[in-house]
Structure formats: C-alpha cells, structure tokens
Amino acid sequence: MTTSVDIVRKLAAQYHCLMSREQIHALADIITCKKYKKGERILDEKEICKAMLYLEKGMTRQFYFKYDKDLTEHIAYEGGIVVCLESYLKQEPSRLMIETLEPTVLWEIPKEEIEHLSLKEAEIGVLYRKFFEYSLIESQVKADTLRFEPAHERYNKLLQLHPEILKRAPLVYIASLLQMTPETLSRVRSANLNDK
C-alpha cells in the first residue's frame, strides 16, 4: 500500500524539489487518501474547493453546465494535480464540478495546512508554488490551443501531451474538452489513423 510519505516523495521528484526528510514527513502528515468509485462526485457546484487533489490512480473530469449543456474543462489522471483554481484561491463557491471517470485514489492536500507549512519550510513553499506554475502553464497551453489551432491540431496536441486521455476517457468528454462535436472528433480520428 502506498503511504503518504511515498506520495510526497513522488510529488517532490515530479516537481523537481529537493526536500529534507523532515519536510517530506511534515507534508506527509497533512495529506489524506480518499477513494472513489467510478462516477462519484468529488466537488459539486457551489461547494468551496478547500484542497488540491493529487491523483495516485484513476481519472477525473472537471466540468460545468452552460445553457443546460455539460462541458468538460479538464481531464486528469495518474500524477495530475486537480484543483478548481478560482474557488481554491478565493475560497468562494465553485462553478466547476469534479467527478471520477474511473475508480480513483487521490490524496487531498488541504489549503490551510499547506499554506501554513509553506511559511515555515521554504522547500514546501517552492513545491506549492510549482503546483500553481504547472497548472497555469497547462491552462495557458490549453487556451492557446483552443484559440489558435484547428480541430486536427487540437487532437494531435492532446495525443502528444496526454495520450492516456484518448485511450481511457469517453469520447463525448474528449470532444467537449477539445471543443468539437463528437462527429468532428470522429472525422479527425479517422483522418489521423489514415495518415499513419
């Protein structure tokens, strides 16, 4: 079984942070493991996002409703950090929801506790900052892709950066994530397979 210390070591390695044994254990003491079945809601609309979530196993989707339409904002899987950023930073109710697409094991990193640790331990502060940096970069890449690239390039970028999503997530959510209809996604996938 994976321990909280194992997870913190994994995070430190993934985000290239050198942390002392004491810092690793201090952070491990505040994170908690949660397990969810497929289709369970982790965060609902109007709830406040009080923790960052590190995915050890499984897949999640962040989504919202617009004109009664379900729109996918983000899909994450093993090694990803999930957070409804605006709700988390402002501690206000979220417009986004988070649900599991597979049985999921995640680790909650509570905002209050990690901010407190970040003030005491510089390396934990660096790791915390890197969570935001990576999240913001990923958001910017996604926004630029949606703004500037045609459907086939959006699909190819997802294939290049996150092939797991294309292998494991339902097509309807992939299409929504890429801001295309399921029919367009089907055409793009077929064209992509024919090009190989």
N, C-alpha and C positions, 0 to 999 in steps of 0.2 A: 504494500500500500504506500502511496505517495504521501510524504509528510509535508507540513508547512515549510520546514527548512529546505526540503528538496525543491519546492516551488520557488522560494526566494532565491535559491542558488540559480535556478533556471532563468528567472527574471533578470538577475544580475548579469548572467552570461549573455542573454539575448539582447540586453540594452547596453552591454559593454561597460558595466560599472564594477569597479573593484571595491568590494565591501569586506570589512573585517568580520571575523566570526561573531563578535558581539552585535554588530549591526545586522547581520543576517538573522540572528536569533531574536533581536528586538523587533524586526519587521515580521518575522515568522509568528511571533506571539500575538499580533493583531489581526492576522488574516484567518478567515474561516472557510471551510469547504462546504459547498452546497451541491446537492444532486437533484437533477430534474428529469422528468420523463419527457419524451417527445411531445411537443405541442403545449407544454406548460408555459404560462406567462411569468416572466421574471420581474418585469416592471410594467405597470399599467399606466395608461394616460391619466394625468392629473396626480400621479404619485411623484414624490421627490426622489431623485437619484442620489442616494447617500453613499454609494460605494462604486469604485471601479471594479470591474469583473475580469479576472484572468481565466481564460478557457484552457483547462487541462485536457478535456476530452469533449467532443461533440461539436455542435454547430448552433449558432443563434442568429436571429434576424431582428434588426431594428426597423420599425415601420410606423406609418401614420395613416390616417384617413383624410382624404381630400375629396370633397363632393361625393361622399359615400364610396369612394374608391380606395382600396387598400394599396398603399405604395411602399415599396421596400427602399429603405435608406442605406442599409449596411448589412452585410452578412459576415460573420466572423466564425473562426474555427480554431483548432488547437494552436496555442501560442499567441492568440489575439487578446487584446485588451478591449473590453466593451464598456462604453460609458455614454450616457446622454449628456453631452458636454454642457449645454446651456443650463439644464436643470441642476447638474452637479455643481457647477461653479456659482450659480446664483442661489442655489438651494430653494428653487421655486418648482411648482408642479411641471412635469414633463408633458410635452405634446407627443413625444415618441413613446413607443412601446417596445418591449423586448420579449421575444418568445423563443423557445427551443425548436429546432428543426430535427433534432436527433436527441436520444438520451444524452444528457450533458452533465459534466462535472466541472464546476467552476470554483474559483476562490475569490471571495469578497475582500477588497482592500478598502476599509472604511475611511471616508474623507477626513473626519475629525482626528482619528488616530494617526493617519499617515502625515497629516499636516503638523501635528504635534511632534512626531518623530523627526520630521524634516527640519524643524527648527533646532533640534538637539544634535542631529547627526548629519553632517554635510553630505556624505555619500548617499544617504537615503533621500536627501533633498535633490541630489543630482538625478537619481533614478526616477523620482516623482516627476521632475521636470521633463525627463526624456519620454515618459508616458505621454505627456501633452505634446511634445515636439513631434513624435511619431504619428500621433493621432491627427494633429493639424496638417502635417505633410500629406498623410493619406487622404484627408478631406480635400486638400487643395488639388492633388493629382486627380481625384475623382471629379471634382468640379470642373477642372480644365478639360478633362476627357469628355465630359458631357457637353460642355460648351463648344469645344472646337473640333471634335472628331466625329466622322460619320459612323454609322452603326457597325460596319465591319471592323473598323479600327477600335471601337469601344470593346467589342467582343474579343478581339485579339489581345488587347491590353489586359483584360480580365484573365484570359487564357495564360498570358505570360506571367502576370503578377500573382494570380490566385487560382491555379488550375483546380484546386480542391473544391472550390465553389461550383465550378462547372461539372465536376464529377458527382457531387453529392446533393446540391440544393435542387428543389423542384424548379422546373423550367419557368413556371409562371412568376416565381420570385426573381429568378435570374433576369428575365425580360424586364420586370419592373425596376430592378436595380440598374439595368443598362438604359432605362427609359426608352424602351421599344415594346411593340406589341409582341405577343407570343408568335404570331405569324412571321413578323420580321426576324425575330430570333431564329426561327426555324429555317428561313431562307439563308440567313447569314451563316448558320452552322453548316447547312448543306453546301453552300459555296466554299466554305472553309475546308470541308472534307474533300471536295472535288479538286481543290487546288493542290492537295498533297499527293 
